[in-house]
Amino acid sequence: MISPRARGPRQLLVIACMVAALAVVFLGWYAGQTVRPDCVVGISKLTDGNGSTLPDVNGQVWSDEELADRAYKQAVDSGRCDPPRARWKQWLG
């Protein structure tokens, strides 16, 4: 049987290894997330007197987030902005 004194350092080592493994997994997940590089885009929308957004020519009402996403995609397509990429690639510069 292993004495309690000998068991303590081993348990501490196992716990430290598990924490390190979880940190590596989390860092890998975080680094692999797709992010947008810094890019400034402008959006505009028309509203009525109450502040409600008016539909576009096709009858669709766009949210601010949808308008920003659409403007970013147009900027990427025209070459004014870099496309989204993995976070770790931004870390490299």
Helices and strands as residue ranges (DSSP letters): H 4-31, E 34-35, H 64-78, E 85-86, H 87-92
